[in-house]
Each structure stands twice: as structure tokens, then as C-alpha cells.
Amino acid sequence: MDHRRLWLGAWRIRGMDSSETKAAPIAEVEAAPAQGRRAAVTFIMVTVALDMLAMGMIAPVLPRLVADFAGGSEAHGAEIYGLFGTVWAVMQFFFSPMLGALSDRFGRRPVILLSNFGLGMDYFVMALAPNLRWLFAGRLISGITAASIPTAMAYIADVTPPKKRAEAFGMISAAFGVGFVLGPALGGVLGNYNPKLPFWVAGAMSLLNACYGLFVLPESLGRELRGRFSWKRANPVGSLTLLRRHRELLGLAGVLFLSYLTQQSLMNTWVLYLDYRFHWTNRAVGLSLALVGVCSALVGALLVKKTVRALGDRLTLLLGLGVGWIGFATFGLAPTSALFVAGIPIMSIWGLCGPPAQGLMTRHVSAQEQGQLQGAVQCIRGLTALIGPGMFTSVFAWAVRPGNPVHLPGAPFVLAAAILLAALPLALLVTRNTAAA
């Protein structure tokens, strides 16, 4: 038995009352052996990377399939595709807290594996879709099955000591970055052969990963630590009430909201801005997005760990916010494309803020509520996905409208910089107790 197993067993028992402690000896609440735990954490990282890879793979071909099935003008196809994106975000918003609450009741393993199997089968359904309705139904189901990310994050929180959770969440961010880089590139190559091929490959990868998980993924939440399932906790509003329990928890949720809202400027105006401002080709835009993914992966895999160990969670969070907004301001005000590209690594330092923020939040809830907490965090992300697209695209449209006295195509990024800068004093305020401790 290594020191981590002793630590985790003691930590779990410390969270129980005296009756629970008597009923659950240390041997029942120990973590998995080190070798099994490493394999399980690796599986979680691979799962997140494959989820992002699969979603990225279908990104280049899905708009064209929707337009072909819609059979109307390009504008009509764009409207339908926008509806697809909205429905997917709504499914994420409602089902993320539900899956998180289910994992608190029945364990992380079944939720993660069923989501993987469901996602794989759903990609096959979309590959076989004969019309727009089938494709729409597949996209709807995809929004549900892809809502397992909070459960994966809760799994990491279960098996990682609190002081090392920021590092672990940083690796999750790196997995996101890897999928973000490789997915669209691989999907574009496969789509050239057949527009349905990326769906088949994405489905096969999800199913193979689920089969692999059957053998290497142990349960991280013991039966004696599981809570009761209730619809009050499983709905978005109910899950968000958990954040009101502690001042720092609510404040950090506000920081994440502002951070996720900032991210929407990248997702919704990047291509529009580069096409309008610098007249970049599709290849140049794709390479720039790949650079964003590479920088994000490097920050998550390497820089988060070293910075947290050197500065601690709080200062790492503040550093990410304090530097990240400069990158967004550079995007919005850059007079040349070279300076715009120079802003990408600066903006990527912003990736330092998310992992320590979530790591600090996990310290304020019990083991039975880690799934609910991650579901609430995903709800926050879902809210920004509903608000951000319309907000930033409207700002861009206003900024480039002919006759407008203020012609600033980079206005969405300037707004994003202001939002991220506003999160800095909030983070400074709500983490004062952490600094004192």
C-alpha cells in the first residue's frame, strides 16, 4: 500500500460521520492500486481526447451534409446548421448535471462507459442517416451522450489528492487541445474520400475505447460514498444551487463563467474576423486554429503542472487571467497578421486559469457531490454556449457595418479581453482565504 492509498483512504473516512466510519473500514475505501489507477486515469484522458477528436472530425463535413439534406440555398443550410448547434448546446445544458448526479448515485464507471458506447452508436446512426430528420436526431443524441465530460472530471477528482487536482485538470485541458488539433485535420482528409467516412471512424474509435475501458477502468466512487439521486439535484437549476453553498465556490463559478464566455469569441468570430480583416485562405485559418490547439495542449500538459508547483493554485489562476486578456486584446487591435499570430501563445497562457479554479472548487464539496459539481460547471459552460454566439457575432456585425462611426473589426476580441480582465479582480477577491491558508 503506497502513501497515496493511505492518504485517500484517510481523506474519505474523514468526510464521513462516526457511524459511516465504523461501517466502512479503510480497506473498503482505499483507492485502486497505483498501476490500475494510472491505467484508469490514462483511459479518462484518452476518452476526453477521443471525444474531442470525434467531434472535430465531423466538423468539416457536417455543415455540408446538412446543406445537402436541406436542399435549399446556402443561407437556408446555414440556418439549419445553426439550429443543429443550438440543440446540441441545449442537450449539453440539461443532461450534463443529470449524468453528473447519476454518477454520484451509481458510480462513475457505468456512466462513462455507457456514454462511450452511446456516442459510438450515435455516430453510426448519423453515418447511415438517409435524410435531415435522422441526422438531426443523431445530433440531438450526440449532445446527450457527449455530456459525460463532467463525470470524467469527477473521476479525476475522486482519484487525485486536492493539491494535485489542478495538474490533473491541466492534463484534461491538454487532451482537449490534442483533439481540437487533430480532429478537424483528420476529418478533412477522410471527408475528401467520403463525407460519411469521418462518422464511421469516429464511431469506431468511441466503441473501441469503450471496450478497452471495460477492462481497465475501475470504479472510483465506493458504494459507501455514493449519495442519493434526486431530480432536484439533476436539473440545471438544482445543480447550480450547489455553488451557493460557499462564497469562494460561487465566486470561482463566476470566474469560470466569464472565462467560458470569453472562449465563445474564438469559437464564433475567429473565421469571420480573419476572412474580413486579413483575407486569409481556408488553409491559413486551419493552420492558425491548429496553432491554438498546440499551444493549449502544451500549456495544459506542461505549464500548468510546473506553475502550480511553483506558485500554487491561486497565483496560477491569477497569472492565467492577468496574461490571457492581453492575448485577446492583441487579436482585436493587431494592425498586421503577423502580430495577430504573435498573440496566440500569449492568449494560450489563459489556459492556466481553468485547472486551478476547478481544483479549488473541488475542495468545497464532498466525494458524493463531485459529479454534481462538475455537472454544474458544465451547465455554466452551456449557458455561455447559448449566450456567446449571438453576442459576439452581433458585435462583429455592428463593428463592420458600413457607415458605422466606429470601424473596429476586432471588437469581439476587445470585448473578450475586457470580460477576461473583469474576472481578475473577482478571482483576487474570492481566493483571499486560500492565500491566507
C-alpha positions in Angstrom: 0.0 0.0 0.0 1.6 3.3 -1.0 1.2 6.7 0.7 -1.4 7.9 -1.8 -3.7 5.0 -1.0 -3.3 5.7 2.7 -3.9 9.4 2.1 -7.1 8.8 0.0 -8.5 6.3 2.5 -8.0 8.7 5.4 -9.4 11.6 3.4 -12.5 9.7 2.5 -13.1 8.5 6.1 -12.5 12.0 7.4 -15.5 13.1 5.3 -17.9 10.6 7.0 -19.6 10.8 10.3 -18.7 8.3 13.1 -21.4 5.8 12.1 -20.2 5.7 8.5 -16.6 5.3 9.6 -17.5 2.3 11.6 -19.4 0.8 8.8 -16.7 1.3 6.2 -13.2 0.1 7.2 -10.2 1.6 5.5 -9.8 -1.4 3.2 -13.2 -0.6 1.6 -12.5 3.0 0.7 -8.9 2.7 -0.5 -8.1 3.8 -4.0 -7.2 1.4 -6.7 -3.6 0.1 -6.8 -1.1 2.6 -8.3 -0.8 0.6 -11.5 -4.6 0.3 -12.0 -5.1 3.9 -11.1 -2.6 5.1 -13.7 -4.3 3.0 -16.3 -7.7 4.4 -15.3 -6.5 8.0 -15.4 -4.9 7.3 -18.8 -8.2 5.9 -20.0 -10.0 9.1 -18.9 -7.5 11.3 -20.7 -7.9 9.2 -23.8 -11.7 9.3 -23.5 -11.7 13.1 -23.4 -9.2 13.3 -26.3 -11.2 10.9 -28.4 -14.5 12.8 -27.7 -12.9 16.0 -28.9 -11.2 14.2 -31.8 -14.5 12.7 -32.9 -16.4 16.0 -32.6 -13.6 17.7 -34.5 -13.6 15.0 -37.2 -17.2 15.6 -38.2 -16.9 19.4 -38.0 -15.6 19.8 -41.6 -18.3 17.6 -43.1 -21.4 18.1 -41.0 -22.2 21.6 -42.4 -22.1 20.2 -46.0 -24.2 17.2 -45.2 -26.8 19.5 -43.5 -26.8 21.8 -46.6 -27.2 18.8 -48.9 -30.1 17.4 -47.0 -31.7 20.8 -46.6 -31.8 21.2 -50.4 -32.2 25.0 -50.3 -29.9 27.9 -50.6 -26.7 28.3 -48.7 -28.4 30.7 -46.3 -31.1 28.2 -45.6 -28.5 25.5 -44.9 -26.6 27.8 -42.6 -29.8 28.5 -40.6 -30.5 24.7 -40.3 -26.9 24.1 -39.2 -27.2 26.9 -36.6 -30.2 25.1 -35.3 -28.2 21.9 -35.0 -25.6 23.7 -32.9 -28.2 25.3 -30.6 -29.9 22.0 -30.0 -26.6 20.3 -29.2 -25.8 23.0 -26.7 -29.2 22.7 -25.1 -28.8 18.9 -24.7 -25.5 19.5 -23.0 -27.0 22.1 -20.7 -29.8 19.8 -19.5 -28.1 16.4 -19.4 -24.6 17.3 -18.0 -26.0 17.8 -14.5 -28.2 14.7 -14.9 -25.3 12.5 -15.8 -23.2 14.0 -13.0 -25.9 13.3 -10.5 -26.3 9.8 -11.8 -22.6 9.2 -11.4 -22.8 10.4 -7.7 -25.5 7.7 -7.2 -24.4 4.8 -9.3 -20.7 5.4 -9.8 -18.6 7.0 -12.4 -17.7 3.8 -14.4 -21.2 2.9 -15.7 -22.0 6.5 -16.8 -18.7 6.9 -18.6 -18.8 3.5 -20.4 -22.5 3.9 -21.4 -21.8 7.3 -22.7 -18.9 6.0 -24.8 -21.0 3.2 -26.2 -23.9 5.5 -26.9 -21.7 8.1 -28.6 -20.2 5.4 -30.8 -23.5 4.0 -31.9 -24.8 7.5 -32.5 -22.1 8.3 -35.0 -23.1 5.2 -36.9 -26.6 6.4 -36.9 -25.5 9.7 -38.4 -23.4 7.9 -40.9 -26.4 6.0 -42.1 -28.8 8.9 -41.9 -31.0 9.0 -45.1 -32.4 12.4 -44.5 -32.2 15.6 -42.4 -34.5 14.3 -39.7 -32.3 11.3 -39.0 -29.2 13.5 -39.0 -31.0 15.9 -36.6 -31.9 13.1 -34.2 -28.4 11.8 -34.3 -27.0 15.3 -33.4 -29.6 15.5 -30.6 -28.5 12.2 -29.1 -24.8 13.2 -29.6 -25.5 16.2 -27.3 -26.7 13.8 -24.6 -24.0 11.2 -24.8 -21.2 13.7 -25.1 -22.4 15.2 -21.8 -20.2 12.7 -19.9 -17.2 15.1 -19.6 -18.3 16.2 -16.1 -18.3 12.6 -15.0 -14.8 12.2 -16.3 -13.8 15.3 -14.4 -15.4 13.9 -11.3 -13.5 10.6 -11.7 -10.2 12.6 -11.8 -11.3 14.4 -8.6 -12.0 11.1 -6.9 -8.6 9.6 -7.5 -6.4 12.7 -7.2 -5.4 14.5 -4.0 -6.8 18.0 -3.7 -3.4 19.7 -4.1 -2.7 17.8 -7.4 -6.1 18.3 -9.0 -5.1 21.4 -10.8 -2.3 19.4 -12.5 -4.8 16.6 -13.4 -7.3 19.1 -14.8 -4.5 20.6 -16.8 -3.9 17.3 -18.5 -7.6 17.2 -19.3 -7.1 20.6 -21.0 -4.2 19.1 -22.9 -6.4 16.3 -24.1 -9.0 18.8 -25.3 -6.2 20.6 -27.2 -4.9 17.4 -28.9 -8.4 16.5 -30.0 -9.0 20.1 -31.2 -5.9 20.0 -33.4 -6.1 16.5 -34.9 -9.9 16.2 -35.3 -10.6 18.8 -38.0 -7.5 17.8 -39.9 -8.3 14.1 -39.9 -11.9 14.8 -40.7 -11.0 16.9 -43.7 -8.8 14.2 -45.1 -11.3 11.5 -44.6 -14.1 13.7 -45.9 -12.4 14.1 -49.2 -12.9 10.3 -49.8 -16.4 10.1 -48.5 -18.4 12.7 -46.4 -19.8 9.8 -44.3 -16.3 8.3 -43.5 -15.5 10.6 -40.6 -18.7 9.4 -38.8 -17.7 5.8 -39.3 -14.2 6.3 -38.0 -15.4 8.5 -35.0 -18.0 5.8 -34.1 -15.4 3.0 -34.3 -12.9 4.9 -32.1 -15.6 5.6 -29.5 -16.7 1.9 -29.4 -13.1 0.6 -29.2 -12.4 3.0 -26.4 -15.5 1.8 -24.5 -14.5 -1.8 -24.9 -11.0 -1.0 -23.7 -12.5 0.7 -20.7 -14.4 -2.4 -19.7 -11.1 -4.0 -18.8 -9.0 -1.1 -17.4 -11.5 1.3 -15.7 -12.2 0.5 -12.1 -14.9 2.3 -10.1 -13.5 5.4 -8.4 -16.5 6.1 -6.1 -17.2 3.3 -3.5 -20.7 2.3 -2.6 -20.4 3.7 0.9 -19.6 7.1 -0.6 -22.4 7.4 -3.0 -25.3 9.8 -2.5 -29.0 9.6 -3.4 -30.2 10.6 -6.8 -32.8 13.4 -6.8 -34.3 15.3 -9.7 -33.8 18.5 -7.7 -30.0 18.0 -8.0 -30.1 16.6 -11.5 -31.6 19.6 -13.3 -29.6 22.6 -14.3 -31.1 25.0 -11.8 -30.8 22.4 -9.0 -27.2 21.7 -9.8 -26.3 25.4 -9.8 -27.6 25.8 -6.3 -24.7 23.7 -5.1 -22.5 26.7 -6.0 -24.2 28.9 -3.5 -23.0 26.9 -0.6 -19.7 28.6 -0.2 -18.6 32.2 -1.0 -15.4 31.0 -2.7 -17.2 28.3 -4.6 -19.8 30.8 -6.0 -17.1 33.3 -6.8 -14.9 30.8 -8.7 -18.1 29.8 -10.6 -18.4 33.4 -11.7 -14.7 33.4 -12.8 -15.3 30.3 -14.9 -18.5 31.8 -16.4 -16.6 34.9 -17.6 -13.7 32.7 -18.8 -16.0 30.4 -20.8 -17.9 33.4 -22.2 -14.6 34.8 -23.4 -13.9 31.5 -25.2 -17.0 31.9 -27.3 -15.4 34.8 -29.1 -12.8 32.4 -30.5 -15.3 29.8 -31.5 -17.7 32.1 -33.3 -15.8 35.0 -34.8 -12.3 33.7 -35.5 -13.0 32.7 -39.1 -15.2 35.7 -39.7 -12.6 38.1 -38.5 -9.6 36.6 -40.3 -11.5 36.5 -43.5 -12.7 40.1 -43.3 -9.6 41.7 -41.7 -6.7 39.8 -43.3 -8.4 37.9 -46.2 -6.8 34.6 -45.1 -7.4 31.4 -47.1 -9.1 28.3 -45.6 -5.6 26.7 -45.2 -4.2 29.7 -43.3 -7.3 29.7 -41.0 -6.9 26.0 -40.4 -3.3 26.3 -39.6 -4.0 29.2 -37.1 -6.6 27.0 -35.3 -4.1 24.2 -35.2 -1.6 26.5 -33.6 -4.2 27.5 -31.0 -4.7 23.8 -30.2 -1.0 23.0 -30.0 -0.3 26.0 -27.6 -3.3 25.0 -25.5 -2.1 21.4 -25.3 1.4 22.5 -24.3 0.0 24.8 -21.6 -2.2 22.0 -20.2 0.3 19.2 -20.3 3.5 21.1 -19.2 3.0 24.6 -18.0 0.1 24.0 -15.6 1.9 21.4 -13.6 5.1 23.4 -13.2 3.4 26.7 -12.5 1.1 25.2 -9.8 4.0 23.5 -8.1 6.0 26.8 -8.1 3.2 29.3 -7.3 0.3 27.4 -6.0 -3.3 27.2 -7.3 -4.3 30.8 -6.5 -1.3 32.6 -8.1 -1.5 30.3 -11.2 -5.2 31.2 -11.6 -4.4 34.9 -11.3 -1.4 34.6 -13.7 -3.6 33.0 -16.4 -6.2 35.7 -16.2 -3.6 38.5 -16.0 -1.8 37.4 -19.1 -4.7 35.9 -21.1 -6.6 39.1 -21.6 -3.5 40.7 -23.3 -3.7 38.0 -26.0 -7.3 38.8 -26.8 -6.6 42.5 -26.9 -3.7 41.7 -29.3 -6.1 39.9 -31.5 -8.6 42.7 -31.6 -6.1 45.5 -32.1 -3.4 43.9 -34.2 -2.5 46.0 -37.3 -0.9 43.1 -39.1 -1.5 39.4 -39.4 2.0 38.7 -38.0 1.1 40.5 -34.8 -2.2 38.6 -34.7 -0.3 35.3 -34.8 2.1 36.5 -32.1 -1.0 36.9 -29.8 -1.8 33.2 -29.9 0.9 32.0 -27.5 0.1 35.0 -25.2 -3.6 34.1 -25.2 -2.8 30.5 -24.5 -1.4 31.4 -21.1 -5.1 32.0 -20.2 -5.3 28.2 -20.1 -3.5 28.4 -16.7 -6.7 29.7 -15.0 -9.2 26.9 -15.6 -7.5 23.9 -13.9 -6.6 25.6 -10.6 -10.1 27.2 -10.5 -11.7 23.8 -10.8 -9.2 22.3 -8.4 -10.1 24.9 -5.8 -13.8 24.3 -6.3 -13.5 20.5 -5.7 -12.2 21.2 -2.2 -15.5 22.7 -1.1 -17.7 19.7 -1.8 -17.8 16.1 -0.6 -17.0 12.9 -2.6 -20.7 12.3 -3.1 -21.1 15.7 -4.8 -18.1 15.8 -7.2 -20.3 14.7 -10.1 -22.9 17.3 -9.3 -20.2 20.0 -9.1 -18.8 19.0 -12.5 -22.3 19.0 -13.9 -22.8 22.5 -12.6 -19.6 23.6 -14.1 -20.7 22.1 -17.5 -24.0 24.0 -17.1 -22.0 27.2 -16.8 -20.2 26.4 -20.0 -23.6 25.5 -21.6 -25.0 28.9 -20.6 -22.1 30.7 -22.3 -22.7 28.5 -25.4 -26.2 29.8 -25.5 -25.3 33.4 -24.9 -21.9 33.8 -26.5 -22.6 33.1 -30.2 -25.3 35.7 -30.7 -23.5 38.2 -28.5 -20.1 38.1 -30.3 -21.4 37.7 -33.8 -23.7 40.7 -33.2 -20.8 42.8 -32.0 -18.8 41.8 -35.1 -21.7 42.7 -37.4 -22.1 46.1 -35.7 -18.4 46.8 -35.9 -18.1 46.2 -39.7 -21.4 47.7 -40.7 -21.0 50.3 -43.5 -21.5 53.8 -42.2 -20.7 52.9 -38.6 -18.7 55.7 -37.0 -16.5 53.2 -35.2 -15.0 50.7 -37.6 -13.3 48.1 -35.4 -13.5 44.5 -36.9 -11.6 43.2 -33.8 -14.4 44.5 -31.5 -15.4 40.9 -30.4 -11.9 40.2 -29.2 -11.6 43.6 -27.5 -14.9 42.8 -25.7 -13.5 39.3 -24.8 -10.4 40.9 -23.3 -12.5 43.3 -21.2 -14.6 40.3 -19.9 -11.5 38.3 -19.0 -9.9 41.3 -17.3 -13.1 41.8 -15.3 -12.6 38.2 -14.0 -9.2 39.1 -12.5 -10.4 41.3 -9.5 -13.2 38.8 -8.8 -10.7 35.9 -8.6 -8.4 38.0 -6.5 -11.3 38.7 -4.1 -12.8 35.3 -3.7 -9.5 33.5 -3.2 -8.2 35.6 -0.3 -8.9 32.9 2.2 -6.9 30.5 0.0 -4.0 32.9 0.2 -4.3 33.1 4.0 -4.4 29.4 4.4 
